[in-house]
């Protein structure tokens, strides 16, 4: 309790000083004095830029620009706006992933992996990747990259303290050289030592984007470059003696660095890079709807994607904790993957298809493997998996009255490892501002990731060659969004589900996995108080022996929100979040594979409470939080995975700061 009081007092003292400092800042640019008072008042209410919700007010940044001029384009070309507001959804996204991590159970250190409490199957990769998925949570996929259009240079910095030594910093800058040419550059850096031994995390993420179009919009091009590297020291979890000391709350080990771990000189490393380029040229166009012909416009286009990944397991000397080996000395087991895709498409609007229709064809090449046979006694006969394939598909987007249809399909024929199908459709209906309804279907057939098919290691038990069948997934989803309730239901069936068993080897399940997920959320507010609730029910009626999820997950946040001080210069949020999931046999983490494996000996499931104090001053959001605030009061039964304790009482703070020059 003393630590909580100290935290709240420190937060109040720091924010008060920031207000005093912020009030003395001069305006970035000169504007009419008659507008200064109104501009400052609007900044204190909603800041300068917003996501375009119904409650958003139109705010002038200058005499000529408004928040709608600062546009963000998603990969699917949906438009939003740079958002600097303070709300509870932003609070959930204030983490190193920069997204709401409901359903993900983090390990104790910032930047480590997550154990999954729930799974999403509404969108799947059409082709396999390198694998080692425990290290891919912070990867920026093609769908994650945004493009921008801004009237003035715009930047954002996010800062967050970590555990012990280190910091997290995410920086971003974008500008338009002209209305038709935008570039952006961003870098994310993280280093955190962690409370436990051998838990260091170090990662860097660089991305740069551009998009350009000609004066009449006849030719358009956009692209990005993204690189990332992730280094994790691996402890293997606590030893049996240290685990007992943790559970018994032995005061001699309140300093977690004194607890022994199973691995001391072990780390794994994943690096990746990608180049993406998309361009289109409009061949035919008709602006006069009265003279509309079969084609209102016709475009040809080209998409290029080239990516490379490399994973390496490093160890100073072998240990029996992982397995048996004839090797001695340093271990460096590495594998690489390269993927190249060339796609050509033809897109047109037609009165016969009621929207936009695109036909596409792709040529793909991949090369996954090792430079040599690592373990001569393993029986491995091949070093690499290589091949190429051609795919064919179509996209259809149509709007009929209040219905919106988005459908995409792609098939890769043949018997190659890239062979498969991916069919996805979404039908949505919007009733003004009252509610949105959405139905979706997905049919996917894809090979398991490459590390399921071929893996080499200096350890004898981690070498295999497999010819697994494609994983076939069918997912049906329904979703409703309204001011009364947000809810979603997903029913998933998986054939040939592939997993890592208790022996750490990949296996395919011979029966079907049937998975039901129901999620509902609702916020209740009264004056300056609000209660935000999210609850999820899950049931595995088939395949529960290999597919494990908790039956119930809940997150409930009670908070107070108001504007403080004369002139309302600061908006504040003070509250607490209660998290809970029912006990289940969670998957164990394997540091050599960087994957989660099946285990049947331990159950985890626990409640936790996080306390927060958030504030917004002009274009700056400040965040203060206590993670697992009540950990000193209860039993030490909180774990992220078997042998890996969740974080103890931890105080952290950070900020997000925007500039519009």
C-alpha positions in Angstrom: 0.0 0.0 0.0 2.9 2.4 0.8 4.2 1.9 -2.7 0.9 2.7 -4.3 0.6 5.9 -2.3 4.1 6.9 -3.3 3.3 6.1 -6.9 0.2 8.3 -7.0 2.0 11.2 -5.2 4.9 11.0 -7.7 2.5 11.0 -10.6 0.6 14.0 -9.3 3.8 15.9 -8.7 5.3 15.2 -12.1 2.1 16.1 -14.0 1.8 19.3 -12.1 5.3 20.3 -13.2 4.6 19.3 -16.8 1.5 21.6 -16.8 3.5 24.5 -15.5 6.2 23.9 -18.1 3.7 23.3 -20.9 1.9 26.6 -20.2 5.1 28.5 -20.9 5.7 27.1 -24.3 5.4 29.4 -27.3 3.2 28.5 -30.2 4.9 26.6 -33.0 3.7 28.9 -35.6 2.2 32.4 -35.6 -1.6 32.7 -35.8 -4.1 35.4 -35.3 -4.5 36.4 -31.6 -8.2 36.0 -31.9 -7.8 32.3 -32.6 -5.3 31.5 -29.9 -7.8 31.3 -27.1 -10.2 29.0 -29.1 -7.3 26.8 -30.3 -5.9 26.2 -26.8 -9.4 25.4 -25.5 -10.0 22.9 -28.3 -6.5 21.3 -27.7 -7.4 20.8 -24.0 -10.6 19.0 -25.0 -9.6 16.6 -27.7 -6.1 17.5 -28.6 -5.4 18.3 -32.3 -6.1 15.2 -34.3 -8.6 12.4 -33.9 -9.7 9.1 -35.4 -12.9 10.5 -36.7 -15.4 9.1 -34.2 -18.8 10.7 -33.7 -17.6 12.6 -30.7 -14.7 14.2 -32.5 -14.8 18.0 -33.0 -13.3 19.8 -35.9 -10.2 21.5 -34.6 -8.0 24.0 -36.5 -4.3 23.5 -36.3 -3.8 26.7 -38.2 -5.8 28.9 -40.4 -5.7 26.4 -43.2 -5.4 22.9 -41.8 -7.8 20.6 -39.8 -7.5 17.1 -38.4 -9.0 15.6 -41.5 -5.9 16.8 -43.5 -3.6 14.4 -41.5 -4.6 11.1 -43.2 -3.5 7.6 -42.5 -4.0 4.9 -45.2 -4.0 1.3 -44.2 -2.7 -1.5 -46.5 -6.3 -2.0 -47.6 -6.5 1.7 -48.4 -9.0 2.5 -45.7 -8.6 6.1 -44.4 -8.4 7.2 -40.8 -6.6 10.2 -39.2 -3.7 10.7 -36.9 -5.2 10.2 -33.4 -3.8 12.1 -30.4 -6.9 11.8 -28.1 -6.8 10.2 -24.7 -9.3 7.4 -24.1 -9.4 3.9 -22.5 -8.7 2.2 -25.9 -5.4 4.2 -26.1 -4.6 3.0 -22.6 -4.9 -0.6 -23.7 -2.6 0.0 -26.6 0.2 1.6 -24.5 2.6 -1.3 -24.7 5.6 -2.3 -26.8 3.2 -3.9 -29.4 1.3 -0.6 -29.8 -2.0 -2.6 -29.9 -4.6 -4.1 -27.5 -3.1 -7.3 -26.2 -6.3 -8.8 -24.7 -6.0 -12.5 -24.9 -2.2 -12.5 -24.8 -0.3 -13.4 -21.5 3.1 -11.6 -21.4 6.2 -13.0 -19.9 7.7 -10.9 -17.1 10.1 -8.8 -19.1 9.0 -6.1 -21.6 9.6 -7.4 -25.1 9.6 -11.1 -24.3 7.1 -13.5 -25.9 3.4 -14.1 -25.0 1.5 -17.2 -24.2 -1.8 -17.3 -26.1 -5.0 -17.3 -24.2 -7.1 -17.1 -27.4 -6.6 -17.6 -31.1 -7.8 -15.7 -34.2 -8.6 -17.5 -37.4 -10.4 -14.8 -39.3 -7.3 -14.2 -41.4 -4.4 -16.6 -42.1 -1.3 -16.5 -44.2 -1.8 -18.0 -47.7 1.8 -19.4 -47.6 4.0 -20.8 -44.8 6.8 -18.8 -43.3 10.0 -19.6 -41.4 8.2 -20.4 -38.1 9.7 -19.8 -34.6 6.5 -18.0 -34.0 7.1 -17.1 -30.3 9.5 -14.4 -31.6 7.1 -13.0 -34.2 4.6 -11.1 -32.0 6.2 -7.7 -32.7 6.8 -8.3 -36.4 5.4 -5.7 -38.7 3.7 -7.7 -41.5 2.7 -6.1 -44.8 -0.8 -5.6 -43.4 0.6 -3.6 -40.4 2.3 -0.9 -42.5 0.5 2.4 -42.9 0.9 5.2 -45.4 0.3 8.9 -44.9 -0.7 12.2 -46.3 0.0 15.3 -44.2 0.0 19.0 -44.9 2.8 19.7 -42.5 5.7 17.6 -41.2 4.4 15.3 -38.5 6.2 13.2 -35.9 5.4 11.1 -32.9 7.6 9.7 -30.1 6.6 7.0 -27.6 8.7 6.4 -24.5 8.3 3.7 -21.9 10.4 2.6 -19.0 11.2 -1.1 -18.8 12.4 -3.5 -16.1 15.7 -2.7 -14.5 18.2 -1.3 -17.1 17.0 -0.2 -20.5 14.2 1.8 -22.2 11.6 1.5 -25.0 11.4 4.2 -27.7 9.2 4.3 -30.8 9.8 7.2 -33.1 8.0 8.2 -36.3 8.3 11.1 -38.8 6.4 11.8 -42.0 6.1 14.7 -44.5 4.7 15.4 -47.9 7.2 16.9 -50.4 4.0 17.7 -52.4 0.4 16.8 -52.1 1.1 13.7 -54.2 4.3 12.5 -52.7 4.7 11.4 -49.1 7.5 9.7 -47.2 7.8 8.4 -43.7 10.5 6.9 -41.5 10.2 5.1 -38.2 12.4 3.2 -35.7 11.5 1.2 -32.6 14.2 0.3 -30.1 13.9 -1.8 -27.0 16.4 -3.0 -24.4 15.3 -4.4 -21.1 17.4 -6.4 -18.6 14.5 -7.9 -16.7 14.1 -8.8 -13.0 15.2 -12.4 -13.4 18.5 -13.7 -14.6 19.2 -14.4 -18.3 16.1 -12.4 -19.4 17.7 -9.6 -21.4 15.6 -8.4 -24.4 17.1 -6.3 -27.2 15.4 -5.5 -30.5 15.3 -2.9 -33.2 12.7 -2.3 -35.9 13.1 0.1 -38.8 10.6 0.9 -41.5 10.2 3.5 -44.2 7.3 4.1 -46.6 6.4 6.2 -49.6 3.5 6.7 -51.9 3.2 8.9 -55.0 0.6 9.6 -57.7 0.6 11.7 -60.8 -1.3 14.9 -61.1 -4.5 13.3 -62.5 -4.1 10.1 -60.5 -3.4 8.0 -63.6 -0.3 6.3 -62.1 0.1 5.4 -58.4 2.9 3.7 -56.6 3.6 2.9 -52.9 6.1 0.8 -51.1 8.0 0.2 -47.9 11.2 -1.3 -46.5 11.1 -3.0 -43.1 13.9 -4.6 -41.1 13.8 -6.1 -37.6 16.1 -8.0 -35.3 15.1 -9.6 -32.0 17.6 -10.9 -29.4 16.4 -12.8 -26.3 18.5 -14.3 -23.6 16.9 -17.5 -22.6 16.7 -18.7 -19.0 14.7 -21.9 -19.5 12.6 -20.9 -16.5 13.3 -21.4 -12.8 15.0 -24.5 -11.4 12.8 -26.7 -9.1 14.5 -25.3 -6.0 14.1 -21.7 -7.2 10.4 -22.4 -8.2 9.7 -23.6 -4.7 11.3 -20.5 -3.2 9.2 -18.3 -5.4 5.9 -20.1 -4.6 6.7 -20.1 -0.8 7.5 -16.4 -1.1 10.9 -16.9 0.6 12.1 -13.4 1.7 15.6 -14.3 0.9 14.7 -14.2 -2.8 12.6 -11.0 -3.0 15.4 -9.9 -5.3 14.5 -12.1 -8.3 18.0 -12.0 -9.7 19.0 -14.4 -6.8 16.7 -17.2 -8.1 18.5 -19.9 -10.1 17.5 -20.5 -13.7 18.0 -23.6 -15.9 20.0 -21.8 -18.6 22.8 -19.2 -18.2 24.6 -18.7 -21.5 21.8 -19.2 -24.0 20.1 -16.9 -26.4 18.2 -17.0 -29.7 18.1 -14.4 -32.4 15.7 -13.6 -35.2 16.2 -11.0 -37.9 14.1 -10.2 -40.9 13.9 -7.7 -43.8 11.3 -7.0 -46.5 10.9 -4.9 -49.6 7.4 -4.2 -50.8 6.4 -2.3 -53.9 2.9 -1.9 -55.5 2.1 0.2 -58.6 -0.9 0.6 -60.8 -1.6 2.4 -64.1 -5.1 3.5 -65.3 -5.6 2.6 -68.9 -9.2 3.6 -69.5 -11.5 6.0 -67.7 -15.0 7.5 -68.1 -16.1 10.5 -66.1 -19.5 10.9 -67.6 -21.9 8.5 -65.9 -24.6 9.2 -68.6 -22.2 7.7 -71.2 -21.1 4.8 -69.0 -19.8 1.9 -71.0 -19.0 -1.6 -69.9 -15.8 -0.4 -68.2 -15.8 2.8 -66.2 -12.1 2.4 -65.7 -9.4 -0.2 -66.3 -6.1 -0.6 -64.4 -3.1 -2.8 -64.7 -0.8 -3.3 -61.8 2.2 -5.0 -60.3 3.1 -6.1 -56.8 6.6 -7.1 -55.7 7.5 -8.7 -52.4 10.9 -9.8 -51.3 11.6 -11.0 -47.7 14.4 -12.7 -45.8 14.5 -14.2 -42.3 17.2 -15.9 -40.3 17.0 -17.6 -37.0 19.9 -18.7 -34.8 20.1 -20.6 -31.5 23.3 -19.8 -29.6 24.7 -21.4 -26.5 28.1 -21.2 -24.7 28.1 -25.0 -24.0 25.6 -27.8 -24.2 23.3 -28.7 -21.2 21.3 -31.7 -20.3 18.3 -29.5 -19.6 17.7 -29.3 -23.3 18.8 -32.8 -24.3 21.6 -35.0 -25.3 24.4 -34.1 -27.8 27.8 -35.2 -28.7 28.8 -31.6 -29.3 31.1 -29.6 -26.9 31.9 -25.9 -26.8 29.8 -23.2 -28.5 26.6 -24.0 -30.3 25.3 -21.8 -33.1 22.5 -23.5 -35.0 21.1 -21.2 -37.7 18.5 -21.5 -40.5 17.5 -19.0 -43.3 14.4 -18.4 -45.3 13.9 -16.3 -48.5 10.6 -15.6 -50.2 10.0 -13.7 -53.5 6.7 -12.9 -55.1 5.8 -11.2 -58.3 2.1 -10.4 -58.8 0.3 -8.9 -61.8 -3.3 -7.8 -61.8 -6.0 -6.3 -63.9 -8.6 -4.2 -62.1 -11.8 -2.7 -63.4 -15.1 -1.1 -62.4 -18.1 -2.4 -64.2 -21.9 -2.0 -64.0 -22.2 -5.7 -64.3 -20.1 -6.6 -61.2 -21.5 -3.7 -59.1 -18.2 -2.6 -57.8 -14.5 -3.1 -58.3 -13.2 -6.5 -59.5 -9.5 -7.5 -59.7 -8.0 -10.6 -61.3 -4.5 -11.5 -60.3 -1.7 -14.0 -60.9 1.5 -14.5 -58.9 4.8 -16.3 -59.3 6.4 -17.3 -56.0 9.8 -18.7 -55.0 11.1 -19.8 -51.7 14.3 -21.2 -50.2 14.4 -22.4 -46.6 17.3 -24.4 -45.1 20.7 -24.7 -43.6 24.2 -24.2 -44.9 25.3 -27.7 -43.9 24.2 -30.9 -42.1 24.7 -29.8 -38.5 24.4 -33.2 -36.7 25.9 -36.0 -38.6 24.1 -38.7 -36.5 20.7 -37.1 -37.1 19.8 -39.0 -40.3 18.9 -35.7 -42.0 19.2 -36.2 -45.8 18.5 -32.7 -47.1 19.7 -29.2 -46.2 17.1 -27.1 -47.9 13.5 -26.9 -49.0 13.3 -25.0 -52.3 10.7 -24.5 -54.9 8.4 -22.2 -56.9 4.7 -22.0 -57.6 2.1 -20.0 -59.5 -1.1 -18.8 -58.0 -4.3 -17.3 -59.5 -7.0 -15.3 -57.8 -9.5 -12.5 -57.7 -10.8 -9.7 -55.4 -14.3 -8.2 -55.4 -15.4 -5.1 -53.6 -19.0 -3.9 -54.0 -21.4 -1.6 -52.2 -25.2 -2.2 -52.6 -27.3 0.3 -50.6 -26.1 -0.2 -47.0 -24.4 -3.5 -47.7 -20.6 -3.7 -48.2 -19.1 -6.9 -49.7 -15.4 -7.7 -49.7 -14.2 -11.0 -51.1 -10.8 -12.4 -52.0 -9.7 -15.7 -53.3 -6.4 -17.3 -54.3 -5.5 -20.8 -55.3 -2.1 -22.3 -55.8 -2.5 -25.5 -57.7 0.0 -28.5 -57.8 1.7 -30.5 -55.1 4.4 -28.1 -54.1 4.8 -26.9 -50.5 3.2 -23.6 -51.5 0.1 -25.3 -52.9 -3.1 -24.4 -51.2 -6.2 -22.2 -51.3 -7.3 -19.1 -49.5 -10.9 -17.9 -49.8 -12.3 -15.1 -47.6 -15.5 -13.1 -47.7 -16.9 -10.3 -45.5 -20.4 -8.9 -45.7 -21.3 -5.9 -43.6 -24.4 -3.8 -43.1 -24.5 -0.4 -41.4 -27.7 1.1 -40.0 -26.7 4.8 -39.8 -24.9 5.4 -36.5 -27.0 2.8 -34.6 -25.2 -0.5 -35.3 -23.0 -2.4 -37.7 -23.4 -6.0 -38.6 -20.7 -8.1 -40.2 -20.5 -11.8 -41.3 -17.3 -13.4 -42.5 -16.2 -16.7 -43.8 -12.7 -18.1 -44.4 -11.6 -21.3 -46.1 -7.8 -21.8 -46.0 -5.5 -24.7 -46.9 -1.8 -24.1 -46.2 1.3 -26.1 -45.5 2.6 -25.9 -41.9 5.5 -23.5 -41.3 8.8 -24.7 -42.6 10.3 -25.4 -39.1 7.7 -28.2 -38.8 8.9 -29.7 -42.0 12.7 -29.5 -41.6 14.7 -28.7 -38.5 18.4 -29.3 -37.6 20.1 -28.9 -34.2 23.3 -29.9 -32.4 20.9 -31.6 -29.9 19.9 -35.1 -31.0 16.2 -34.8 -30.2 15.6 -31.7 -32.4 16.3 -33.1 -35.9 13.5 -34.0 -38.2 12.2 -34.2 -41.8 8.4 -34.3 -42.3 6.0 -34.4 -45.2 2.9 -33.1 -43.4 -0.5 -32.6 -45.1 -1.9 -29.1 -45.5 -3.7 -27.6 -42.5 -7.3 -27.0 -43.6 -9.1 -24.3 -41.7 -12.7 -23.2 -41.9 -13.9 -20.2 -39.9 -17.3 -18.6 -39.7 -17.8 -15.3 -37.8 -20.5 -12.9 -36.9 -20.0 -9.4 -35.3 -22.2 -6.6 -34.1 -21.0 -3.1 -33.1 -23.4 -0.6 -31.5 -23.7 1.9 -28.7 -25.3 -0.8 -26.6 -23.0 -3.7 -27.1 -20.1 -5.0 -29.1 -20.1 -8.7 -29.6 -18.5 -11.3 -31.9 -18.9 -15.1 -32.4 -16.4 -17.3 -34.2 -16.7 -21.0 -35.0 -13.6 -22.7 -36.3 -12.9 -26.1 -37.6 -9.3 -27.3 -38.2 -8.2 -30.4 -40.0 -4.6 -31.7 -39.7 -3.9 -29.3 -36.8 -0.1 -29.2 -36.4 1.6 -28.6 -33.0 4.7 -29.4 -31.0 4.1 -32.3 -28.6 5.4 -33.0 -25.1 8.5 -34.5 -26.7 9.1 -31.2 -28.5 8.6 -32.8 -31.9 6.1 -31.6 -34.4 2.9 -33.7 -34.8 -0.3 -33.6 -36.8 -3.6 -34.3 -35.1 -5.6 -37.0 -36.9 -9.0 -35.7 -35.9 -10.7 -32.3 -36.3 -10.3 -29.4 -33.8 -13.6 -27.6 -33.3 -13.2 -24.2 -31.5 -16.0 -21.8 -30.4 -15.2 -18.2 -29.3 -17.7 -15.7 -28.0 -16.6 -12.2 -27.1 -18.6 -9.3 -25.8 -17.7 -5.8 -24.6 -19.6 -2.9 -23.1 -18.8 0.3 -21.3 -21.1 1.8 -18.7 -20.6 5.4 -17.6 -22.0 7.6 -14.9 -20.9 11.2 -14.7 -17.1 11.2 -14.5 -16.8 7.4 -13.9 -16.9 4.5 -16.3 -16.7 0.8 -16.2 -15.3 -0.9 -19.4 -15.9 -4.6 -19.6 -14.6 -7.3 -22.0 -15.4 -10.9 -21.5 -14.7 -14.0 -23.7 -16.0 -17.5 -23.5 -14.2 -20.3 -25.3 -15.0 -24.0 -25.8 -13.1 -26.7 -27.6 -15.5 -29.5 -28.3 -13.1 -31.5 -30.5 -9.4 -31.7 -30.1 -9.1 -30.4 -26.5 -6.3 -32.9 -26.0 -4.0 -30.8 -28.2 -5.7 -27.4 -28.5 -5.7 -25.7 -25.1 -7.4 -22.4 -24.2 -9.0 -21.1 -20.9 -12.7 -21.3 -20.8 -13.2 -17.7 -19.6 -11.2 -14.5 -20.0 -12.3 -11.2 -18.6 -11.0 -7.7 -18.3 -12.8 -5.0 -16.3 -11.6 -1.4 -16.0 -13.1 1.0 -13.5 -11.8 4.5 -14.1 -12.4 8.2 -13.4 -12.0 10.8 -16.2 -12.1 14.6 -16.0 -10.4 17.9 -16.8 -8.3 19.4 -14.1 -7.1 22.9 -13.2 -8.3 26.3 -14.3 -8.9 26.5 -18.0 -9.0 22.7 -18.3 -5.4 22.3 -19.5 -5.2 18.6 -18.5 -7.4 15.6 -19.0 -6.8 12.8 -16.6 -7.8 9.1 -16.2 -7.3 7.3 -13.0 -8.4 3.7 -12.6 -7.7 0.0 -12.1 -8.0 -2.9 -14.5 -8.9 -6.4 -13.3 -7.7 -9.3 -15.4 -8.6 -13.0 -15.0 -8.6 -16.2 -16.9 -9.6 -19.7 -15.7 -7.0 -22.3 -15.0 -5.9 -24.5 -18.0 -3.0 -26.6 -19.0 -1.1 -23.8 -20.8 1.5 -24.6 -23.4 5.2 -24.7 -22.2 7.9 -22.5 -23.8 10.8 -24.1 -25.6 13.8 -21.7 -25.9 15.6 -23.7 -28.6 12.6 -23.9 -30.9 11.2 -20.5 -30.0 7.8 -22.2 -30.0 5.2 -23.3 -27.4 4.8 -27.0 -26.8 2.2 -29.2 -25.3 2.4 -30.1 -21.6 0.0 -32.0 -19.3 1.5 -31.6 -15.8 0.7 -28.0 -14.7 -2.3 -25.6 -14.9 -2.0 -21.8 -14.7 -4.8 -19.3 -14.2 -4.8 -16.3 -11.9 -6.3 -12.8 -11.3 -4.3 -9.6 -11.5 -5.0 -5.9 -10.9 -3.2 -3.0 -12.7 -3.5 0.5 -11.5 -3.0 3.5 -13.8 -2.9 7.3 -13.9 -3.0 8.8 -17.4 -3.1 12.4 -18.4 -3.2 14.5 -21.6 -1.7 18.0 -21.9 -2.1 19.5 -25.4 -0.5 16.9 -27.7 1.2 14.9 -25.0 -0.2 11.8 -23.3 1.4 10.7 -20.0 1.0 7.2 -18.7 1.8 5.9 -15.2 0.9 2.3 -14.2 1.4 -0.4 -11.6 1.4 -3.9 -13.0 0.1 -6.7 -10.8 -0.4 -4.2 -8.0 -1.8 -6.7 -5.5 0.9 -9.4 -6.0 2.3 -8.8 -2.4 -1.1 -9.7 -0.9 -1.9 -13.1 -2.3 -0.2 -16.4 -3.1 2.6 -16.6 -5.6 0.6 -18.5 -8.2 1.0 -16.2 -11.2 2.8 -17.7 -14.1 3.0 -16.9 -17.8 4.0 -20.5 -18.7 5.2 -23.5 -16.6 8.4 -22.4 -14.7 8.1 -18.8 -15.9 6.6 -16.4 -13.3 4.6 -13.4 -14.4 5.9 -10.0 -13.3 5.7 -8.9 -9.7 4.6 -5.5 -8.5 6.1 -3.1 -11.1 5.9 0.6 -11.5 6.3 2.0 -15.0 5.7 5.2 -16.8 5.9 6.7 -20.3 4.5 9.2 -22.8 3.4 9.7 -26.3 4.2 13.1 -27.8 3.1 14.4 -31.2 4.5 17.4 -33.2 2.7 19.1 -36.1 5.2 21.6 -37.5 
